[in-house]
Amino acid sequence: MKKEKKENKKAVPEQSGNSAALAQDFYTVNELAVVLRVNPQTVYRLERRGELKSYTIGHGGKAKRFRRCDIEAFLARCDQHNK
């Protein structure tokens, strides 16, 4: 018998255009990586450098979340820098 793969039923943000894809208030590292179309390690790197603000959730402090307004501010800075 062939085992069927379970579908990942997590809500994933849209992938069309960065600001249009920001439909929720908080994002995980993986969700944000999908929106920005980068590797999750890039999200961690941006956070570590202080370019992207994150919020630590839980007692262990390992769960990071990113607020939509902080992501939009980051994208606006990137857009100004590239002009």
Backbone as CSV, one residue per row, in Angstrom:
resi,resn,N_x,N_y,N_z,CA_x,CA_y,CA_z,C_x,C_y,C_z
1,MET,0.818,-1.177,0.000,0.000,0.000,0.000,0.871,1.252,0.000
2,LYS,0.430,2.209,-0.765,1.160,3.453,-0.862,0.653,4.429,0.191
3,LYS,1.581,5.049,0.922,1.190,6.039,1.911,0.964,7.372,1.206
4,GLU,-0.112,8.003,1.568,-0.401,9.317,0.997,0.174,10.394,1.901
5,LYS,0.705,11.429,1.272,1.234,12.543,2.045,0.077,13.374,2.584
6,LYS,0.236,13.813,3.821,-0.756,14.698,4.400,-0.501,16.109,3.876
7,GLU,-1.571,16.778,3.549,-1.437,18.152,3.081,-1.251,19.069,4.270
8,ASN,-0.380,20.057,4.098,-0.179,21.057,5.124,-1.341,22.034,5.059
9,LYS,-2.150,22.058,6.099,-3.359,22.867,6.071,-3.166,24.223,6.730
10,LYS,-1.927,24.602,7.019,-1.670,25.912,7.594,-1.968,26.982,6.566
11,ALA,-2.459,28.096,7.054,-2.720,29.226,6.147,-1.384,29.836,5.739
12,VAL,-1.167,29.916,4.453,0.056,30.509,3.932,-0.313,31.801,3.227
13,PRO,0.428,32.878,3.510,0.102,34.144,2.869,0.214,34.067,1.359
14,GLU,-0.504,34.950,0.684,-0.418,35.016,-0.771,1.010,35.314,-1.182
15,GLN,1.357,34.962,-2.422,2.714,35.171,-2.869,2.829,36.256,-3.925
16,SER,1.782,37.023,-4.152,1.826,38.043,-5.179,2.090,39.408,-4.561
17,GLY,3.233,39.979,-4.806,3.562,41.315,-4.309,3.672,41.361,-2.803
18,ASN,4.695,41.997,-2.292,4.964,41.978,-0.863,3.881,42.639,-0.027
19,SER,3.545,43.908,-0.277,2.595,44.589,0.591,1.182,44.053,0.414
20,ALA,0.824,43.616,-0.771,-0.504,43.058,-0.999,-0.669,41.723,-0.287
21,ALA,0.420,41.030,-0.033,0.363,39.712,0.578,0.243,39.778,2.100
22,LEU,0.411,40.943,2.680,0.375,41.057,4.131,-1.059,41.149,4.623
23,ALA,-1.679,39.997,4.768,-3.097,39.940,5.097,-3.350,39.654,6.574
24,GLN,-2.344,39.282,7.325,-2.549,38.984,8.735,-1.678,39.893,9.585
25,ASP,-1.916,39.911,10.904,-1.204,40.836,11.782,0.173,40.338,12.203
26,PHE,0.323,39.036,12.405,1.607,38.467,12.820,2.004,37.334,11.885
27,TYR,3.309,37.187,11.665,3.838,36.155,10.773,4.934,35.375,11.478
28,THR,5.009,34.088,11.194,6.129,33.271,11.647,7.285,33.498,10.683
29,VAL,8.436,32.968,11.016,9.603,33.081,10.139,9.300,32.470,8.777
30,ASN,8.721,31.279,8.761,8.446,30.597,7.496,7.385,31.323,6.671
31,GLU,6.347,31.828,7.316,5.317,32.577,6.589,5.900,33.840,5.968
32,LEU,6.732,34.539,6.738,7.340,35.763,6.223,8.307,35.462,5.083
33,ALA,9.027,34.367,5.192,9.936,33.970,4.112,9.165,33.725,2.815
34,VAL,7.988,33.133,2.923,7.153,32.900,1.738,6.717,34.235,1.134
35,VAL,6.264,35.149,1.973,5.798,36.452,1.489,6.928,37.215,0.799
36,LEU,8.100,37.218,1.419,9.235,37.965,0.868,9.987,37.195,-0.211
37,ARG,9.626,35.925,-0.370,10.284,35.045,-1.340,11.788,34.940,-1.096
38,VAL,12.112,34.668,0.171,13.500,34.469,0.580,13.573,33.200,1.419
39,ASN,14.776,32.759,1.685,15.007,31.618,2.548,14.719,32.028,3.997
40,PRO,14.163,31.144,4.825,13.922,31.495,6.233,15.185,31.988,6.947
41,GLN,16.346,31.490,6.555,17.592,31.964,7.166,17.819,33.450,6.907
42,THR,17.345,33.943,5.766,17.453,35.366,5.459,16.609,36.179,6.426
43,VAL,15.430,35.681,6.772,14.571,36.356,7.747,15.285,36.422,9.095
44,TYR,15.872,35.301,9.531,16.628,35.288,10.786,17.789,36.281,10.728
45,ARG,18.469,36.341,9.605,19.608,37.248,9.439,19.172,38.707,9.538
46,LEU,18.065,39.046,8.874,17.544,40.415,8.941,17.159,40.783,10.370
47,GLU,16.580,39.836,11.081,16.187,40.070,12.472,17.428,40.246,13.349
48,ARG,18.417,39.405,13.160,19.649,39.451,13.954,20.393,40.776,13.754
49,ARG,20.376,41.302,12.534,21.035,42.577,12.214,20.257,43.784,12.718
50,GLY,19.014,43.572,13.142,18.187,44.667,13.612,17.433,45.374,12.497
51,GLU,17.458,44.815,11.303,16.762,45.419,10.174,15.265,45.115,10.205
52,LEU,14.892,44.043,10.873,13.504,43.609,10.947,13.198,43.255,12.399
53,LYS,12.233,43.950,12.985,11.898,43.743,14.393,11.069,42.481,14.574
54,SER,11.398,41.727,15.619,10.643,40.507,15.916,10.178,40.541,17.366
55,TYR,9.219,39.685,17.652,8.683,39.542,18.999,8.821,38.084,19.395
56,THR,9.363,37.856,20.587,9.565,36.501,21.079,8.326,36.075,21.854
57,ILE,7.837,34.894,21.526,6.615,34.365,22.129,6.960,33.125,22.945
58,GLY,6.348,32.979,24.088,6.504,31.765,24.887,7.622,31.847,25.902
59,HIS,7.686,30.841,26.756,8.663,30.805,27.844,10.071,30.514,27.353
60,GLY,10.194,29.644,26.382,11.512,29.282,25.886,12.156,30.365,25.036
61,GLY,11.343,31.271,24.532,11.862,32.374,23.747,12.305,31.995,22.355
62,LYS,11.888,30.840,21.879,12.329,30.393,20.560,11.358,30.759,19.450
63,ALA,10.107,30.982,19.786,9.104,31.297,18.774,9.135,32.793,18.482
64,LYS,9.463,33.146,17.259,9.524,34.545,16.850,8.330,34.864,15.976
65,ARG,7.801,36.078,16.158,6.712,36.560,15.331,7.064,37.952,14.844
66,PHE,6.562,38.281,13.656,6.842,39.560,13.035,5.523,40.265,12.772
67,ARG,5.402,41.532,13.212,4.168,42.300,13.027,4.116,42.898,11.637
68,ARG,2.915,42.979,11.100,2.712,43.512,9.757,3.248,44.940,9.637
69,CYS,2.982,45.803,10.628,3.437,47.192,10.530,4.961,47.277,10.502
70,ASP,5.652,46.388,11.204,7.119,46.371,11.177,7.640,45.875,9.830
71,ILE,6.942,44.910,9.255,7.321,44.397,7.931,7.136,45.484,6.882
72,GLU,6.008,46.204,6.954,5.747,47.275,5.994,6.783,48.386,6.119
73,ALA,7.187,48.715,7.352,8.215,49.735,7.565,9.547,49.268,6.981
74,PHE,9.876,48.004,7.174,11.100,47.445,6.609,11.078,47.542,5.084
75,LEU,9.955,47.172,4.476,9.841,47.226,3.020,9.928,48.664,2.505
76,ALA,9.376,49.606,3.252,9.456,51.021,2.848,10.908,51.498,2.894
77,ARG,11.655,51.072,3.923,13.076,51.440,4.005,13.849,50.833,2.855
78,CYS,13.538,49.594,2.518,14.217,48.927,1.391,13.927,49.659,0.096
79,ASP,12.669,50.066,-0.085,12.261,50.756,-1.298,12.977,52.105,-1.419
80,GLN,13.098,52.851,-0.312,13.788,54.130,-0.334,15.283,53.942,-0.608
81,HIS,15.836,52.901,-0.042,17.268,52.626,-0.218,17.592,52.285,-1.670
82,ASN,16.678,51.634,-2.359,16.917,51.195,-3.739,16.647,52.276,-4.765
83,LYS,16.176,53.439,-4.346,15.896,54.513,-5.309,17.090,55.370,-5.552
